[in-house]
Amino acid sequence: MTLFLVLALVAALVTFGGSVLVWKLSLKYRLYPKIRERDVHTRPTPRLGGIAMFVGILTAIGAAAFVSSLGSTRFSNVSIVFQNPAQILAILGAALLIVLIGVADDIWDLDWTTKLAGQFIAAGLIAWQGVSIVSLPIGGITVGSSWMSATITVFAIVLVMNAINFIDGLDGLVAGVALIANGVFFLYTYLLVQETSPLNYFNLASLLAIILVGACAGFLPLNWHPAKLFMGDAGALLIGLLMATSAISVTGQLNPTGVGFDQLFAAFIPILLPFAVLVIPLLDFGLAVVRRLRAGKSPFAADRKHLHHRLLDMGHSHLNAVLIFYAWTAVASVGCLLTYVFPVYFDIDSGWAFLLLGIGFLICAALTLAPLGRRKRLTVAAEAEASRAGAGSLDELEPTAVPGGSPRDSRTPGLEHDDRPTS
């Protein structure tokens, strides 16, 4: 665990320093785009933070490789990850390709077909070197063929990349969501390996997850509202690529036929947890694709109808909208993790985890919908005030008795009211 924390710290420090440097250079050379109609921010802001994140991740992986080369008995298991250097190089090569495509898009606004083609090439590179969905932890089911395995893997990686990129619309949103999601996923992979192979605690999934935690933590200070620097497509696609790779690399580590009934939920965590930590991005992605296809547009055509835009339109402040995303991510991912932790480590029925998950969802739903109730109360109060004001006006229009005569219009005492239009 100590080495993991050190690697996270390395990624955080390098990313933070790189973010400050990228921010200053971007301002100096005006490397920022004009504000678009769908943007929430109101001043031009650099969008090249993904470069700093990539450098931080690359440095942390390099530090892990350096430790593995020392031959220390204390960290002897680190070399397990680097026994297949082609696999690590494929991941880094795919990450570099995604960052280059993202930077080009952030500066020149590439066509969506070009970006999608680059994403498929990057995902194919990872699948080609063996990080693929070969087996699923459901009764030891294996994918039918290597071609099918590669195809499913590529589409899964591209899906996650775009899901993460789609929610990148508010200051600190993607960095915070990824930090929470990868933190929970790291805990799961670490605990899983401790149970299944306690002598080989160092694995690719845990390494990628903890390094992403560090990179997001290092980037968040400059990305917090009001943001000085955005991660851009380079950062969002990079996070999605590595999150998908981390999740895929852990599939098949646990066979449910080898565990008891109380531990059966652990067999499904490799499938459930990636979806749990990505529940909001995947939901936003699905709604956006359906919405755009129904409108006869490309599924990748940008608009201002994402979930974070809707939260703002409901009446949430920028900060509240971001915190609500954090809450949904934390509840979904932690609740899913507890279905494994409760029975395995505390001998508690996993039903309690589902109960806590349900309570968490209800709380999040109440917080999400709170502005609607407040808006309704304000509307009712405004209508009541208008009604009282209208009643007061009618009282003023009531005819008043004039001594010695008939009732006259109160607006023109002593004279008959003339309803004829005046010029």
MOQUIDA-V18336 format. One line per field, one symbol per residue. phi: phi as a letter, one per 20 degrees, with the letter a starting at -180 (. if undefined). burial: + if it has 9 or more other ideal C-beta (glycine too) atoms within 8 Angstrom, else -. Layout:
# MOQUIDA-V18336
phi=???
burial=???
This chain:
# MOQUIDA-V18336
phi=.gfgffffffffffffffffffffffffdlebeffefefefdcgcgcdffffffffffffffffffffefmfffdffffgfefdffffffffffffffffffffffedlfffffffffffffffffffenebeebdfcmmfdfgbfffgfffffffffffgfffffeeccgmffffffffffffffgffffffffebfedfebfffffffffgfffffeggedffffebdfmfgfffffffffffffffefnfcdffecfffeffffefgeffgfffdgfgfffffffffffffemdffdffbdcfgfffffffpffgfffffffgfffffffffffffefgfedcldgfffffffffffffffffffegffffffffffffffffffffffffffeffdfdgmbegcfffcgncffdeffdf
burial=--+++++++++++++++++++++-+++----++-------+---+++++++++++++++++-+++-++------+-++++++----+++++++++++++++++++++--+-+-+++-++++++++++-+-+++-++++-+--+----+++-++++++++++++++++++++++++++++++++++++++++++------+++++++++++++++++++++-++-+-+-++++++++++++++++++++++++++++--+--++++++++++++++++++++++++-+++-+++------+--+--+++++++-+-+-+-+++-+++++++++++++++++++++-----+-+++-++--++-++--+++-++-++--------------------------+-----+++-+-----------
